[in-house]
Each structure stands twice: as C-alpha cells, then as structure tokens.
C-alpha cells in the first residue's frame, strides 16, 4: 500500500482546522455531536483509527473544502469517497485560457472518449504543443455534456501540485496493491481519469488496465511526449498550430491560428499592444520559425515585453532556441527534442539527421527512393517521428502528395549531432 507521507497526521489537522474556525474543543463537540473527550483524544493522537462517522461529523462541523476533506479522511485512514473527485479536478492555471485553432482535435477526442469500445486514449506531441490545454478543454466539454466527474492527476513533479496530488500520483506510480484503493473510490461510476505528463511511462500500462478492469465505466486520457509502444490504446498525435495559409505551400498567413494565439498572448501581457499590417507579417514569420508551438509562442510573447517586434523577428531567424525558451515558460524545446530523439530507433534518428537540411520537406516516396530503405521501414520511421511530434505535415495544394518536414527547433537540436548508424545516401533534391 502507498505511504501517505505527504498527508499530515489527523490530530494535527483537526487541531489546525478547529483553531482556524476559532472553536474550542467543547464548541466543536457540540456542533459535531462528537464528545469533548473524543475530540481531545483525537487531537492528541491517542486514537489509532477514528471511526468513519466521527470523521465525517467533524469535517461537516469544520466546513472543510473538498481538498481539505480528502486530506482529513486520508489521514484518518478511511475511504475518501466524493472528496477525491472534488480534489482531483481540472487545473485552474489553464481554465481561463481560450482554446485557439483546435476545433477539429476537440471534436475527434470527444468522439473517441465517448466511445465505450476504446477505454484508453493517449495524446502525444512535442513539448509545449498544448497537450495539457487541449486535455483540459476535452475534459470540460465531456463534463458539461455528460456530467461525468473528472479525476485529474498531474504526474510532472516540476509542476506545482498539492500534497494530495502528489500522494495520488505516488499511488499510481508505485507498485503493489495500492491502486485498488483508488479503484474502490471510482467503483462503477462513469469517470474520466486524466494522467497528465506520463512522459516516461511513470504510470505503467498494467496499472491503467487494473483500473480499467476494476472500474467498468472508467475512461482514461493520457498526455505524453512520446506514445508508449503498445497497441491497447488509441494514439492521438497533437500537431502544432497551423502557421500556413490553407491551399498554398510555405506561405505564412496573417490569419493562421498560430498568429491568433500569439496576438492573444501579446494582448494579455501588453494591454496597450497594437500592430499594423507590417507587424502582422513579421509576427507571422515568427510563428512559422517557432513551428506554431504554443509553448514557444508563449515564450516569444514574454520576450516581446522587453524587445521590439523587429528584434523578435531577428531572434526567430538567428536564435530560435533562445526565443522559444524564455525562463518564465519553463520549457527548453531543444533539450526536449534531444530527449525525444534519444528514444527513437537508430534508423529514425539517422533519418531525422539526414533530413534536417531539407526545409522544403519530403514525401515517403522521396525518402524510399533516395535512402534505399524498404518502404515499410521508411514509413515506420516517419510515423514514429510524427507521433513523437518531431515532424509535421506541410500544407499542400489539393491532390498533391503528402509532405513532411522537421520542426525548426528540432533542426537546432540536431546541429551538433552525428549519425548513430551509417549515413543514409540522401541526395539533395
């Protein structure tokens, strides 16, 4: 079972909440119908396992929030019931932000998660592509449509999370029978469990399937930078926001979703911010050079509070990695690209390296012809790079061949790399 080291002792919590409410032990006893002696003994830690009804009465009398009630009940060693659902709710830091350019993705994910036949959906994509933001929007939409409770578990330790979030994450990551405790709380109720940031498979697939088996109406939505190499879930790669004009090739657009996102963030950070047509053209190029990644655009908006649009464009052209990694955003896209590349097969890594100097993109047919790789092997390598968010599909005219290209920030990450296997014989097109 899990060690609830992050949860305060029950007696300490009881005393703290009582004093916060400015209640004496006698007054609390009267409000809760629990005896004064019992309140005193509980605060002194002289009761090893408080009765569940006693805990409930005290929590009601103290008017605890759902988060506080969960901590209170966990410390008492009891079941957590509805308090769990009130605590593991959607992250408030992204609730107020509008979702830009994701209508299609939202619709597809909604259909997927409402499908009883597919219980696990994994959203993958490059660091800062907006997986968490999209997951919040999906969860909110499902909650509004079906009143399904949401259990949101943040798995990235570097992200601020409360002690109970940490405790639940520990339960899911740990081995043993601890996960059955969570399964008992969910039971047969329809529930969406969101595992946000399961980048290195901290929550093992065996754990997820234990929950699925024990909870017949549970669905799981997972976000991860790299999809796990198993076939028991629906894969959903999240692409960057489009920065191109539909129906053309390599033409930046001043009406693209990526630019809309950047302008919104600029307006948030600089209330008096104004742009003319020339500025829009420059900012559209910034969006393209930052690959339309929301996280990188957030960073660019932060930079724009201290530098001009011209300086912003110069940085995008000369040092996009610096523009995309403002300290306020806590994202290092180059380091993220290097980490994800390191998890690719040698063939996929070498393919990425060889294609790094082909900004106009390439088709699978071109890769097969120029590399000598068998078609299946080339397709699998490209599919792996696509699901990891390292390459994106380029826009093309209707009926044209599908073309892909590496993210600009991935090219930066590959500058000092050498092939891990003999170089593919890719000729310049």
C-alpha positions in Angstrom: 0.0 0.0 0.0 1.0 3.6 -0.5 2.8 5.5 2.2 0.8 8.7 2.6 3.9 10.6 3.8 2.5 13.8 2.2 -0.6 13.9 4.4 -0.4 15.5 7.8 -1.4 13.5 10.9 -5.1 13.5 11.6 -4.7 15.1 15.1 -2.6 17.9 13.7 -5.1 18.7 11.0 -8.1 18.5 13.4 -6.4 21.0 15.8 -5.4 23.3 13.0 -8.9 23.4 11.4 -10.5 23.9 14.8 -8.3 26.8 15.6 -8.8 28.3 12.2 -12.6 28.3 12.9 -11.9 29.8 16.3 -13.7 26.9 18.0 -12.9 25.5 21.4 -12.9 21.7 21.8 -16.2 22.0 23.7 -17.8 24.1 21.0 -16.7 21.7 18.2 -18.0 18.8 20.2 -21.4 20.5 20.4 -21.5 21.3 16.7 -20.4 17.8 15.6 -22.2 15.7 18.3 -18.8 14.1 19.0 -17.8 14.1 22.7 -15.3 16.5 24.1 -13.2 13.7 25.3 -13.1 12.2 21.8 -12.1 15.5 20.3 -9.3 15.8 22.8 -8.1 12.3 22.3 -8.1 12.7 18.5 -6.1 15.8 18.7 -3.5 14.1 21.0 -3.2 11.2 18.5 -4.5 8.7 21.0 -7.0 7.1 18.6 -5.3 4.9 16.0 -8.2 4.6 13.7 -11.0 7.2 14.1 -14.5 5.9 13.2 -15.6 7.0 9.7 -18.8 8.6 11.0 -16.8 10.6 13.5 -14.5 11.9 10.8 -17.5 12.9 8.7 -19.2 14.7 11.5 -16.1 16.6 12.4 -15.4 17.5 8.7 -19.0 18.8 8.4 -18.8 20.9 11.5 -15.5 22.4 10.5 -16.9 23.2 7.0 -13.9 21.7 5.2 -13.3 22.2 1.5 -13.2 19.1 -0.8 -9.4 19.3 -0.8 -9.2 19.6 3.0 -11.8 16.8 3.5 -9.8 14.4 1.3 -6.6 15.1 3.4 -8.7 14.8 6.6 -10.1 11.4 5.6 -6.9 10.0 4.2 -5.1 11.0 7.5 -7.8 9.1 9.4 -7.1 6.0 7.3 -10.6 5.9 5.9 -12.2 5.9 2.4 -12.3 9.2 0.6 -15.5 9.0 -1.4 -16.7 12.2 -3.1 -13.8 14.2 -1.6 -11.5 12.6 -4.1 -13.5 13.9 -7.0 -13.6 17.4 -5.6 -9.8 17.4 -5.1 -8.5 15.9 -8.3 -10.3 18.5 -10.5 -9.1 20.4 -13.6 -6.0 22.6 -13.2 -7.0 26.2 -12.6 -3.9 27.7 -14.3 -5.3 26.9 -17.8 -9.0 27.0 -17.2 -9.4 30.7 -18.2 -7.3 30.5 -21.4 -9.3 30.2 -24.7 -8.5 27.2 -26.9 -7.3 28.5 -30.3 -7.3 26.5 -33.5 -8.2 23.2 -32.0 -11.8 22.6 -33.1 -11.1 19.5 -35.2 -8.9 17.9 -32.4 -11.5 18.7 -29.8 -14.3 17.0 -31.9 -12.2 13.9 -32.6 -11.1 13.5 -29.0 -14.7 13.9 -27.8 -15.9 11.2 -30.1 -13.1 8.9 -29.0 -13.6 9.3 -25.3 -17.4 8.9 -25.5 -16.8 5.6 -27.4 -17.3 2.7 -24.9 -15.2 0.4 -27.1 -11.9 2.3 -26.7 -11.1 3.0 -23.0 -7.6 4.5 -23.2 -6.6 7.5 -25.4 -3.0 8.8 -25.4 -2.3 12.3 -26.7 1.3 12.7 -27.7 3.3 15.6 -29.0 6.3 17.9 -28.8 7.0 19.8 -25.6 4.8 22.9 -25.5 2.5 21.8 -28.2 -0.5 22.3 -25.9 -1.4 18.8 -24.8 -2.5 19.8 -21.3 -4.5 22.8 -22.6 -6.3 20.5 -25.1 -6.9 17.8 -22.5 -8.5 20.4 -20.1 -10.8 21.6 -22.9 -11.8 18.0 -23.7 -12.4 17.2 -20.1 -14.5 20.3 -19.5 -16.6 19.5 -22.6 -17.3 16.0 -21.5 -18.1 17.1 -18.0 -20.6 19.7 -19.4 -22.2 17.2 -21.8 -22.5 14.2 -19.6 -21.8 15.4 -16.0 -19.0 12.9 -15.9 -16.7 13.5 -12.9 -13.1 14.2 -13.8 -10.0 12.9 -11.9 -7.0 15.0 -13.0 -3.7 13.6 -11.9 -0.6 15.8 -12.6 2.4 13.5 -13.0 5.2 16.0 -13.7 7.0 16.7 -10.4 8.3 20.1 -11.6 4.8 21.4 -11.9 3.3 22.8 -8.7 0.9 20.3 -7.2 -0.6 19.9 -3.7 0.3 17.2 -1.3 -2.7 15.1 -2.2 -2.0 15.3 -5.9 1.5 14.1 -5.1 0.0 11.3 -2.9 -2.4 10.1 -5.6 0.4 10.2 -8.2 2.6 8.2 -5.9 -0.2 5.6 -5.6 -0.5 5.3 -9.4 3.3 5.2 -10.0 4.0 2.8 -7.1 3.8 -1.0 -7.5 1.7 -3.4 -5.5 -2.0 -3.4 -4.4 -2.2 0.4 -3.7 -4.0 1.1 -7.0 -7.0 -0.9 -5.8 -7.6 1.7 -3.2 -8.2 4.3 -5.9 -10.3 1.7 -7.9 -12.6 1.3 -4.9 -13.3 5.1 -4.8 -14.2 5.1 -8.5 -16.2 2.0 -8.4 -18.8 1.7 -11.2 -19.5 5.4 -11.6 -18.7 6.9 -15.1 -15.4 8.7 -14.7 -12.7 10.3 -16.8 -9.2 9.8 -15.4 -6.6 12.2 -16.9 -3.0 11.3 -16.5 -1.2 14.5 -17.5 2.5 14.2 -18.2 3.1 10.5 -18.3 6.1 11.2 -20.4 8.3 8.3 -19.3 5.6 5.9 -18.5 5.6 6.5 -14.8 2.1 5.1 -14.6 2.6 1.7 -16.1 0.1 0.2 -18.6 -0.5 -2.7 -16.1 -1.7 -0.1 -13.5 -4.0 1.5 -16.0 -5.5 -1.8 -17.0 -6.0 -2.7 -13.4 -8.2 0.4 -13.0 -10.0 -0.4 -16.3 -10.8 -3.9 -15.2 -12.0 -2.8 -11.7 -13.9 0.2 -12.9 -16.2 -0.8 -15.8 -17.2 2.8 -16.6 -13.8 4.4 -16.4 -12.1 6.1 -19.4 -8.5 7.2 -19.4 -7.0 10.2 -21.2 -3.2 10.4 -21.0 -0.8 13.0 -22.2 2.8 12.1 -23.1 5.6 13.5 -25.2 6.2 10.1 -26.7 3.4 7.5 -27.2 4.1 4.1 -25.5 4.8 1.3 -27.8 1.7 -0.7 -27.2 -1.4 -1.4 -29.2 -4.0 -1.3 -26.4 -4.9 2.4 -26.7 -5.9 5.0 -29.3 -3.0 7.2 -30.3 -3.7 10.8 -30.9 -0.7 12.9 -32.0 -1.2 16.7 -31.3 0.3 18.8 -34.1 1.5 22.5 -33.6 -0.9 25.3 -34.5 -1.0 26.0 -38.2 1.0 29.0 -39.3 0.5 28.4 -43.1 -2.2 29.6 -45.4 -4.6 26.9 -46.4 -4.3 25.7 -50.0 -0.8 27.0 -50.6 2.8 25.8 -50.0 5.0 27.5 -47.4 3.2 30.8 -47.3 2.9 32.4 -43.9 -0.6 33.6 -43.1 -1.7 36.6 -41.1 -4.9 34.8 -40.3 -3.5 31.5 -39.2 -4.3 30.0 -35.7 -0.6 30.3 -34.6 -0.7 34.0 -35.1 -4.0 34.4 -33.5 -2.6 32.6 -30.4 0.5 34.8 -30.3 -1.6 38.0 -30.7 -3.8 36.9 -27.8 -0.9 36.3 -25.5 0.7 39.7 -26.6 -2.5 41.4 -25.7 -2.6 39.7 -22.3 1.0 40.7 -21.5 0.9 44.1 -23.1 -2.6 45.7 -22.7 -1.7 48.6 -25.0 -0.2 46.4 -27.6 -1.1 47.4 -31.2 0.1 46.2 -34.6 -0.1 47.2 -38.2 -0.1 45.1 -41.4 3.7 45.2 -41.5 3.9 43.9 -37.9 1.5 41.1 -38.6 3.7 39.9 -41.5 6.7 39.9 -39.2 4.9 38.1 -36.4 3.6 35.5 -38.9 7.2 34.7 -39.8 8.0 34.4 -36.1 5.2 31.9 -35.7 6.5 29.8 -38.6 10.1 29.8 -37.3 8.8 28.7 -33.9 6.8 25.9 -35.6 3.5 27.2 -34.3 4.2 25.6 -30.9 2.0 27.3 -28.3 4.7 27.0 -25.7 7.3 28.6 -27.9 4.8 31.4 -28.8 4.2 31.9 -25.1 7.9 32.4 -24.7 8.0 34.9 -27.6 5.2 36.9 -26.1 7.2 37.1 -22.9 10.2 38.3 -24.8 8.0 40.9 -26.5 7.5 42.7 -23.2 11.1 43.9 -23.3 12.1 43.9 -27.0 10.6 45.2 -30.3 8.8 43.2 -33.0 11.9 43.7 -35.2 14.1 42.3 -32.5 11.7 39.5 -32.0 12.0 38.6 -35.7 15.8 38.8 -35.6 15.8 36.3 -32.7 13.4 34.0 -34.6 15.8 33.9 -37.6 19.1 33.8 -35.7 18.5 32.0 -32.4 15.0 30.5 -32.3 16.0 28.3 -29.4 16.5 31.3 -27.2 13.3 32.9 -28.3 11.4 29.7 -27.6 12.8 29.2 -24.1 12.1 32.3 -22.0 12.7 31.4 -18.4 9.1 32.3 -17.5 7.8 29.5 -19.6 9.9 26.7 -18.0 10.3 24.9 -21.4 13.6 24.1 -23.1 12.4 22.9 -26.6 15.9 22.0 -27.7 16.6 19.8 -24.7 13.1 18.3 -25.1 13.9 17.5 -28.8 17.2 15.9 -27.9 15.5 13.8 -25.2 12.7 12.6 -27.5 15.2 11.9 -30.3 17.2 9.8 -28.0 14.2 7.5 -27.6 13.8 6.9 -31.3 15.3 3.9 -33.1 18.7 4.3 -34.7 17.1 4.3 -38.1 14.6 7.1 -37.2 17.4 9.1 -35.5 19.6 8.9 -38.6 16.7 9.7 -40.9 15.9 12.8 -38.9 19.6 13.9 -39.1 19.8 13.4 -42.8 16.6 15.3 -43.5 17.4 18.2 -41.3 18.8 20.3 -44.2 15.7 19.8 -46.3 13.4 22.7 -45.2 11.1 22.2 -48.2 10.1 18.9 -46.9 9.9 15.4 -48.4 7.5 12.6 -49.2 7.7 9.0 -48.2 8.3 8.2 -51.8 11.3 10.5 -51.9 12.8 9.0 -48.7 12.4 5.5 -50.1 14.0 6.4 -53.4 16.9 8.4 -52.0 17.7 6.4 -48.9 17.4 2.9 -50.2 15.3 2.0 -47.1 12.5 -0.5 -47.7 9.1 1.2 -47.9 7.8 -0.3 -44.7 10.9 0.6 -42.7 10.8 4.2 -44.0 7.1 4.5 -43.3 7.5 3.2 -39.7 10.4 5.6 -39.0 8.4 8.6 -40.4 5.4 7.5 -38.4 7.4 7.3 -35.2 8.9 10.8 -35.8 5.3 12.1 -36.5 3.8 10.6 -33.3 6.7 12.0 -31.3 5.9 15.4 -32.7 9.4 15.8 -34.3 8.0 16.3 -37.8 4.8 17.8 -39.1 2.8 17.6 -42.3 3.3 20.5 -44.6 0.3 22.1 -46.3 -0.1 21.3 -50.0 -2.4 22.1 -52.8 -5.4 19.8 -53.1 -4.4 16.5 -54.6 -0.7 17.0 -54.1 1.5 14.4 -52.4 1.7 14.5 -48.6 4.9 16.2 -47.5 6.6 16.3 -44.1 9.3 18.4 -42.5 11.2 18.5 -39.3 10.3 21.2 -36.8 12.7 24.1 -37.0 13.6 23.7 -33.3 14.4 20.0 -33.9 16.9 21.1 -36.6 18.6 23.3 -34.0 18.8 20.3 -31.7 20.5 18.3 -34.5 23.2 20.9 -35.3 25.9 19.1 -33.4 24.7 15.5 -33.8 26.4 12.8 -35.9 24.7 9.8 -37.2 24.3 6.8 -34.9 24.2 4.4 -37.9 25.8 4.7 -41.3 24.5 7.8 -43.1 21.7 7.3 -45.5 22.6 8.1 -49.1 20.1 11.0 -49.3 20.9 13.1 -52.4 20.0 16.8 -52.5 16.7 17.3 -54.2 
